[in-house]
Amino acid sequence: MSKTLTIVLILIAIALIAYNVTLLDFQNLLEGNSIIALIGIVASLCAIVLLLIYMTSKKIQKKVNEN
């Protein structure tokens, strides 16, 4: 996976977080569509963390292969 694709996927995840925040009902966070939006936010955050770990591992692999 190229670095460009990884960055695009991170941007898509950030856009999904922004969209899901607009769906939240702060009066009833654990009811109706708000719980689905919270699940979407957590899933997007997990995706971002995984992609950042992937990018870091690729950098480490590149440095190891150079030596």
DSSP file (Angstrom, degrees, kcal/mol; ACC not computed):
  #  RESIDUE AA STRUCTURE BP1 BP2  ACC     N-H-->O    O-->H-N    N-H-->O    O-->H-N    TCO  KAPPA ALPHA  PHI   PSI    X-CA   Y-CA   Z-CA
    1    1 A M              0   0    0      0, 0.0     2,-0.1     0, 0.0     0, 0.0   0.000 360.0 360.0 360.0 131.3    0.0    0.0    0.0
    2    2 A S     >  -     0   0    0      1,-0.1     4,-1.9     4,-0.0     5,-0.1  -0.327 360.0-115.2 -80.9 163.1    1.5    3.3   -1.0
    3    3 A K  H  > S+     0   0    0      1,-0.2     4,-2.2     2,-0.2     5,-0.2   0.864 115.4  55.6 -64.5 -36.1    1.9    6.3    1.3
    4    4 A T  H  > S+     0   0    0      1,-0.2     4,-2.3     2,-0.2    -1,-0.2   0.918 107.1  48.7 -63.5 -44.2   -0.6    8.3   -0.8
    5    5 A L  H  > S+     0   0    0      1,-0.2     4,-2.4     2,-0.2    -1,-0.2   0.892 110.1  52.3 -63.4 -39.5   -3.3    5.7   -0.4
    6    6 A T  H  X S+     0   0    0     -4,-1.9     4,-2.0     2,-0.2    -1,-0.2   0.915 110.2  47.8 -62.6 -43.4   -2.7    5.5    3.4
    7    7 A I  H  X S+     0   0    0     -4,-2.2     4,-2.3     2,-0.2    -2,-0.2   0.894 110.7  51.7 -65.7 -39.8   -3.1    9.3    3.7
    8    8 A V  H  X S+     0   0    0     -4,-2.3     4,-2.2     1,-0.2    -2,-0.2   0.907 109.3  50.3 -62.8 -41.6   -6.3    9.3    1.6
    9    9 A L  H  X S+     0   0    0     -4,-2.4     4,-2.1     2,-0.2    -1,-0.2   0.878 109.3  51.1 -64.7 -37.5   -7.7    6.6    3.8
   10   10 A I  H  X S+     0   0    0     -4,-2.0     4,-2.1     2,-0.2    -1,-0.2   0.911 109.9  50.0 -64.6 -41.9   -6.9    8.6    6.9
   11   11 A L  H  X S+     0   0    0     -4,-2.3     4,-2.2     2,-0.2    -2,-0.2   0.881 109.3  51.3 -64.7 -37.8   -8.6   11.7    5.4
   12   12 A I  H  X S+     0   0    0     -4,-2.2     4,-2.2     2,-0.2    -1,-0.2   0.910 109.4  50.7 -64.4 -41.2  -11.7    9.6    4.6
   13   13 A A  H  X S+     0   0    0     -4,-2.1     4,-2.0     1,-0.2    -2,-0.2   0.888 109.8  50.0 -64.0 -38.7  -11.7    8.4    8.2
   14   14 A I  H  X S+     0   0    0     -4,-2.1     4,-2.3     2,-0.2    -1,-0.2   0.895 109.7  51.2 -65.9 -39.4  -11.5   11.9    9.5
   15   15 A A  H  X S+     0   0    0     -4,-2.2     4,-2.3     1,-0.2    -2,-0.2   0.889 108.6  51.7 -64.5 -38.6  -14.4   12.9    7.2
   16   16 A L  H  X S+     0   0    0     -4,-2.2     4,-2.6     2,-0.2    -1,-0.2   0.883 108.5  51.4 -65.3 -37.9  -16.4   10.0    8.6
   17   17 A I  H  X S+     0   0    0     -4,-2.0     4,-2.1     2,-0.2    -2,-0.2   0.937 110.1  49.1 -62.1 -45.8  -15.8   11.2   12.1
   18   18 A A  H  X S+     0   0    0     -4,-2.3     4,-1.2     1,-0.2    -2,-0.2   0.903 112.6  47.9 -61.2 -41.6  -16.9   14.7   11.1
   19   19 A Y  H  X S+     0   0    0     -4,-2.3     4,-0.7     1,-0.2     3,-0.4   0.922 111.2  49.9 -65.3 -44.1  -20.1   13.4    9.6
   20   20 A N  H >X S+     0   0    0     -4,-2.6     3,-0.6     1,-0.2     4,-0.6   0.819 103.4  59.9 -67.2 -30.3  -20.9   11.2   12.5
   21   21 A V  H >< S+     0   0    0     -4,-2.1     3,-0.9     1,-0.2    -1,-0.2   0.866 100.9  55.8 -63.5 -34.4  -20.4   14.1   14.9
   22   22 A T  H 3< S+     0   0    0     -4,-1.2    -1,-0.2    -3,-0.4    -2,-0.2   0.736 104.1  54.9 -69.9 -20.3  -23.2   15.9   13.1
   23   23 A L  H << S+     0   0    0     -4,-0.7    -1,-0.2    -3,-0.6    -2,-0.2   0.586  84.7 110.0 -86.8 -11.0  -25.5   12.9   13.8
   24   24 A L    <<  -     0   0    0     -3,-0.9     2,-0.7    -4,-0.6     5,-0.1  -0.401  56.1-154.0 -70.7 138.8  -25.0   12.9   17.5
   25   25 A D    >   -     0   0    0      3,-0.3     3,-0.9     6,-0.2     6,-0.2  -0.937   7.2-162.5-107.9 104.6  -27.8   14.0   19.8
   26   26 A F  T 3  S+     0   0    0     -2,-0.7     3,-0.4     1,-0.3    -1,-0.1   0.649  86.2  59.3 -69.6 -14.2  -26.0   15.3   22.9
   27   27 A Q  T 3  S+     0   0    0      1,-0.2     2,-0.3     2,-0.1    -1,-0.3   0.847 121.4  23.0 -77.3 -35.5  -29.1   15.0   25.0
   28   28 A N  S X  S+     0   0    0     -3,-0.9     3,-1.1     1,-0.1    -3,-0.3  -0.692  70.7 164.0-131.6  78.0  -29.4   11.3   24.4
   29   29 A L  T 3  S+     0   0    0     -3,-0.4     9,-0.2    -2,-0.3    -1,-0.1   0.789  76.0  46.7 -69.4 -27.5  -26.0    9.9   23.4
   30   30 A L  T 3  S+     0   0    0      4,-0.1     2,-0.4     5,-0.1    -1,-0.3   0.063 100.6  79.8-106.2  26.0  -26.8    6.3   24.0
   31   31 A E  S X  S-     0   0    0     -3,-1.1     3,-1.4    -6,-0.2     4,-0.3  -0.975  91.5 -26.0-133.0 146.3  -30.2    6.1   22.2
   32   32 A G  T >> S-     0   0    0     -2,-0.4     4,-0.8     1,-0.3     3,-0.6  -0.239 123.4  -6.9  63.1-134.5  -31.3    5.9   18.5
   33   33 A N  H 3> S+     0   0    0      1,-0.2     4,-2.3     2,-0.2    -1,-0.3   0.681 123.9  72.8 -72.1 -18.2  -29.0    7.1   15.8
   34   34 A S  H <> S+     0   0    0     -3,-1.4     4,-2.4    -6,-0.3    -1,-0.2   0.891  95.0  50.5 -66.1 -38.1  -26.5    8.6   18.4
   35   35 A I  H <> S+     0   0    0     -3,-0.6     4,-2.2    -4,-0.3    -1,-0.2   0.880 110.5  50.0 -68.0 -35.9  -25.3    5.2   19.4
   36   36 A I  H  X S+     0   0    0     -4,-0.8     4,-2.1     2,-0.2    -2,-0.2   0.898 110.8  49.9 -66.4 -39.9  -24.7    4.3   15.7
   37   37 A A  H  X S+     0   0    0     -4,-2.3     4,-2.2     2,-0.2    -2,-0.2   0.895 109.6  51.2 -65.5 -39.7  -22.8    7.6   15.3
   38   38 A L  H  X S+     0   0    0     -4,-2.4     4,-2.5    -9,-0.2    -2,-0.2   0.909 109.3  50.2 -63.3 -41.6  -20.7    6.8   18.3
   39   39 A I  H  X S+     0   0    0     -4,-2.2     4,-2.5     1,-0.2    -1,-0.2   0.903 110.7  50.5 -62.5 -40.3  -19.8    3.4   17.0
   40   40 A G  H  X S+     0   0    0     -4,-2.1     4,-2.1     2,-0.2    -2,-0.2   0.876 110.0  49.7 -64.2 -38.3  -18.9    5.0   13.7
   41   41 A I  H  X S+     0   0    0     -4,-2.2     4,-2.3     2,-0.2    -2,-0.2   0.931 112.5  46.4 -66.1 -45.6  -16.6    7.5   15.4
   42   42 A V  H  X S+     0   0    0     -4,-2.5     4,-2.2     1,-0.2    -2,-0.2   0.903 112.4  50.8 -64.5 -40.7  -14.9    4.8   17.4
   43   43 A A  H  X S+     0   0    0     -4,-2.5     4,-2.2     2,-0.2    -1,-0.2   0.899 110.5  49.1 -64.0 -40.2  -14.4    2.6   14.3
   44   44 A S  H  X S+     0   0    0     -4,-2.1     4,-2.2     2,-0.2    -1,-0.2   0.895 110.1  50.9 -66.4 -39.4  -12.9    5.5   12.4
   45   45 A L  H  X S+     0   0    0     -4,-2.3     4,-2.3     2,-0.2    -2,-0.2   0.898 109.7  50.8 -64.2 -39.2  -10.6    6.3   15.2
   46   46 A C  H  X S+     0   0    0     -4,-2.2     4,-2.6     2,-0.2    -2,-0.2   0.906 109.0  51.4 -62.9 -41.6   -9.5    2.6   15.3
   47   47 A A  H  X S+     0   0    0     -4,-2.2     4,-2.4     2,-0.2    -2,-0.2   0.904 109.5  49.9 -62.6 -41.2   -8.9    2.8   11.5
   48   48 A I  H  X S+     0   0    0     -4,-2.2     4,-2.4     2,-0.2    -2,-0.2   0.928 110.9  49.1 -63.6 -44.8   -6.7    5.9   11.9
   49   49 A V  H  X S+     0   0    0     -4,-2.3     4,-2.3     1,-0.2    -2,-0.2   0.923 111.8  49.1 -61.2 -44.5   -4.7    4.3   14.7
   50   50 A L  H  X S+     0   0    0     -4,-2.6     4,-2.3     1,-0.2    -1,-0.2   0.904 111.4  49.0 -62.9 -40.9   -4.2    1.1   12.6
   51   51 A L  H  X S+     0   0    0     -4,-2.4     4,-2.4     2,-0.2    -1,-0.2   0.883 110.7  50.2 -67.2 -37.1   -3.1    3.1    9.5
   52   52 A L  H  X S+     0   0    0     -4,-2.4     4,-2.2     2,-0.2    -2,-0.2   0.888 110.5  49.8 -67.6 -37.9   -0.6    5.2   11.6
   53   53 A I  H  X S+     0   0    0     -4,-2.3     4,-2.5     2,-0.2    -2,-0.2   0.907 110.7  51.0 -63.5 -41.1    0.8    1.9   13.0
   54   54 A Y  H  X S+     0   0    0     -4,-2.3     4,-2.1     2,-0.2    -2,-0.2   0.924 109.8  48.8 -62.1 -45.1    1.1    0.6    9.5
   55   55 A M  H  X S+     0   0    0     -4,-2.4     4,-1.8     1,-0.2    -1,-0.2   0.907 112.2  49.1 -62.4 -41.0    2.9    3.7    8.3
   56   56 A T  H  X S+     0   0    0     -4,-2.2     4,-2.3     1,-0.2    -1,-0.2   0.903 109.7  51.1 -65.0 -41.5    5.3    3.5   11.3
   57   57 A S  H  X S+     0   0    0     -4,-2.5     4,-2.6     1,-0.2    -1,-0.2   0.876 108.3  52.3 -65.7 -35.5    6.1   -0.1   10.6
   58   58 A K  H  X S+     0   0    0     -4,-2.1     4,-2.1     2,-0.2    -1,-0.2   0.890 109.0  50.2 -65.8 -38.3    6.9    0.6    7.0
   59   59 A K  H  X S+     0   0    0     -4,-1.8     4,-2.0     2,-0.2    -2,-0.2   0.910 112.2  47.3 -64.7 -41.7    9.3    3.4    8.1
   60   60 A I  H  X S+     0   0    0     -4,-2.3     4,-2.4     1,-0.2    -2,-0.2   0.918 111.2  50.9 -65.0 -43.1   11.0    0.9   10.5
   61   61 A Q  H  X S+     0   0    0     -4,-2.6     4,-2.2     1,-0.2    -1,-0.2   0.886 108.9  51.8 -61.9 -38.8   11.2   -1.8    7.8
   62   62 A K  H  X S+     0   0    0     -4,-2.1     4,-1.3     1,-0.2    -1,-0.2   0.918 110.9  47.3 -64.6 -42.8   12.7    0.7    5.3
   63   63 A K  H  X S+     0   0    0     -4,-2.0     4,-1.0     1,-0.2    -2,-0.2   0.880 112.0  50.2 -66.9 -37.4   15.4    1.7    7.9
   64   64 A V  H  < S+     0   0    0     -4,-2.4     3,-0.4     1,-0.2    -1,-0.2   0.901 109.8  50.7 -66.3 -40.8   16.2   -2.0    8.7
   65   65 A N  H  < S+     0   0    0     -4,-2.2    -1,-0.2     1,-0.2    -2,-0.2   0.764 102.8  60.9 -70.5 -24.8   16.5   -2.9    5.0
   66   66 A E  H  <        0   0    0     -4,-1.3    -1,-0.2     1,-0.2    -2,-0.2   0.835 360.0 360.0 -69.8 -31.9   19.0    0.0    4.4
   67   67 A N     <        0   0    0     -4,-1.0    -1,-0.2    -3,-0.4    -2,-0.2   0.450 360.0 360.0 -88.7 360.0   21.5   -1.4    6.9
